[in-house]
């Protein structure tokens, strides 16, 4: 699959494309026949529990390891090619750099490796994340080392950002600052591949997500589509007990539980039929507990493997 092009023009290669991508370590298949297409300018969430194969997939994409079968490309090239690498900003889950080096050392090293970087933008990033570039990494907290990783990934204004657990160790205010940065880079046309365990973060940033379990792709869907699939719990507290049978046959209602204060409903998809049915009751309070989309993600994680 390739990006759309004008009639008569050659199709542009996708920022990320994988076909039948497989990686085995002995008897363990860490990534199994993965087909994936990430489009220009989108924030793409890559989800799965620990051991699902997310980091292995990223290492395959970047050419750090070779696939056992299948192919993967970045902008139509192998991830190990310099022409592809220069267009990528990568933030690993752990930034494995000698802790005697300072943030300035890291910035200059990666800047030279990539053939240059945006110095003013980098200074702005350092200010934005309140990072002192003169301090050795060994003197920094986990959160501050994470900031160094963020700066080195973004500093050359790459066309593709591959981010593995990017906000791990950041306090909530800096997480929000990071979210703003991702949105800004996506607005200028960068593609963001976001691997994260922080489900509300992915919901807030991504337009589409892929869910990986035991090395296999479970689903690829837009956030809007997943919201339509999500089940919602609704507690209706009424002045008098609602009549039995009022909600049981409504479209999307999957469970009805009556209690002393009213009724609790589990609804899949639109709640409009429930709201219209409740209009004839004296509803004193409505409570919607839980994070619906997060619950749906967890259902995908926990389903038995096919």
C-alpha positions, 0 to 999 in steps of 0.5 A: 500500500502506498500514499495517494499521488496525483494522476500520472505521478508515481505513488509516494512510499509510505513512512512505514510499511510491513508485509508478512513481517516475522521474527523468530528467536528459536522456537519463540515467534516474537512477531508473526506475519505482521502487515502494517501501513502507516500513512503520512502525517498521522499519529499511529498508536501501537499497543499491546501488553508486555511481551506482545512484540512491540519493541521487536517490531520497532527494532525490525523497522529500524534495521537493528535486527533482520526479519526471519520472513517478510519485509518492512520499509521506511519511506520505501527503503530498508531501515538501516539505510542512511537515507531512511535513518536521517528522516527518522527520530527514534526514542527507545524505551531505554536510552542506552548512553554512557552516563558520563556524557552530558545532554550537550554531548548527546545532542552533538553526537546525534546531530553529526550522525544525522548530518545536522539539526535545527539548533534554535529548535533544539534550544527551544526544546531544552527550555521547554522541558527545563533541561540543563544540557551541561549536566552528565546523564548519570546526575539526572533523574529518570524523568530528566534522562527521558527529556534528553531522549525526547530532545534527541528524537525531535531536534532535527525535525524528522519526517517520521518519529518512532517513540517507544514509551515516550512519557515513561518517568515524566510528571503529568505537566511534562506529559502534557507538554510532550502531547503538545509537541507531538500535535505540533509536529504532526500538524507540520506533516510529521508522521508519529508511530507511538508505542505506549502502555498509557492508554489515555495518552494514545486515545488523546493523540492517535487517529488510528491504533494497531493492537498486537498480542503474542506477536500477532496483529489483533486489529487496526482501527481508528479511534472513532471506530473503537469508540463506537465499539466501546461498551459504556456503563451507565448508572441511572438513579431514579425517583422510583424504581424503573419498570422491568423490561424498559431497557432489556430489548433496546439496541446496544444494551448488553446487560441490565442490573436493577438496584435500590436506586435505579438501574445500571446498564452496559451499552455497546455503541450509541446510548441514544435509545437508552436516553430516549427510554429514560426520558419517561422516568424521573432521573435524579442522577446519571453516573458513567464509571470507568474508562470505556475505551481503555476497557475495550483495549484491555478486552483485546489484550486479554482475549484468547489467542486464535 
